[in-house]
Amino acid sequence: MSVWGPLEERYTTPRKRRLLALDGGGIRGILTLGILEKIEADLRAASGRGDDFRLSDFFDYIAGTSTGAILATSLALGKSVGELIEFYKELGPQIFDKAALFKRLRNLYKKGPLEEQLQATFGEETDLGSPDLRCLLLVVIRNVSTDSPWPISSNPLAIYNDRALADCNLQIPLWKLVRASTAAPIFFPPEVIAWDERDPEKTFVFVDGGVTPYNNPAFLLFRMATAAPYKLAWPTGENRLMLVSVGTGAAPAVDDDVMSPSKNAVSNLAGLPGALMYGSQVDQDINCRTVGRCVSGAAIDSEMGDLVPVDEEGQNVPLETDLGRAFLYARYNAELTKEGLADLGHDDLDPGELNKLDAIEGIDDLLEVGRSVARRHVNMSDFGTLLED
């Protein structure tokens, strides 16, 4: 039997390829769902397939980090965006509510609501090599034991996915991988996974993939789909490959008091992880816009703009004109600042509250912000010929 199992025809037949990358961001994953809701509806209409259409039918490879890993895994298993919206609305407050410090310490090694829900959602025995996956999946985790990012993929051609290996990646339960990717420091305890139960040296400690350079896994996904070492080696080109990247909302953290005498090294360093995550997220976005051809995305800054190619008259270059880039690229995200929210028609919302990873009181507001982004920016014309097989 082919290593591809039931996906053999899809992945051994040359065709155009589409990639979907989903950022980390705690409960703000529901903002991502507000954007994905329209993408799913528009693609369903374009496909003519009706209610049984799923994003995993269109996207060949879905990647996610942290809360994005929950979404990516669910979508790869064939869940609809509507199902995931209900999941986040119903269970998000239980999963992402930051417990008091003493309670977190007391329950450090006890099963929590996130672990229970992941097992119930994905199954205790469903592993990364499961035939239930309807497309390729990439989950980003961080191995504390080796101090390195671990992008774990279901690609059966990958070197560490050889079924003959005792520590084959494909045997790891999906819920454990997702739990590891969502193990945000302070919010959740780390996840310990025995990669090979017969070898104690192959047991590792993992924390949130968001504390790697890949909280936005977009450019990483492109590399793993096209670079020779990963053995997929999908052809590049504007008419052959498209990458859609969806964020959880972002805003630069501006501290007007950073030079104040009342600030000390500890208080300044407290904001460093968030600043590094934001910088890495932007860098992944810029990489995609410069190597790929950006068709949609907010301005990076006042110098770079949005990097959507324009002609001498300042008009967007039509997609019929091939510029020789490696892929088409669309970035959908919300700017969670006062100005950004006002531009979307949500000037009544408090950006300080919505930016929190555990903004459980703002679930409905975050969903509506995502929907506003989708109405403003998601357009099937940006997909060009990638809408066709």
Buried (B, 14 or more C-beta within 10 A) or exposed (E): EEBBEEBEEBBEEEEBBBBBBBBBBBBBBBBBBBBBBBBBBBBBEBEEEEEEBBBBBBBBBBBBBBBBBBBBBBBBBBBBBEBBBEBBBEBBBEBBEBBEEEEBEEEEEEEBBBBBBBBEBBBEEBBBBBEEBBBBBBBBBBBBEEEEBBBBBBBBBBEBBBEEBEBBBBBBBBBBBBBBBBBBBEBBBBBBBBBBEEEEEBEBBBBBBBBBBBBBBBBBBBEBBBEEEBEBEBEBBBBBBBBBBBBBBBBEEEEEEEEEEEEEEEEBEEEEEEEEBBEBBBEBBBBBBBBBBBBBBBEBEEEEBBBBBEEEEEEEEEBEEEEEBBBBBBBBBBBBBBEBBEBBEBEEBEBEEBBBBBBBEBBEBBBBBBBBBBEBBBEEEBBBBBBEE
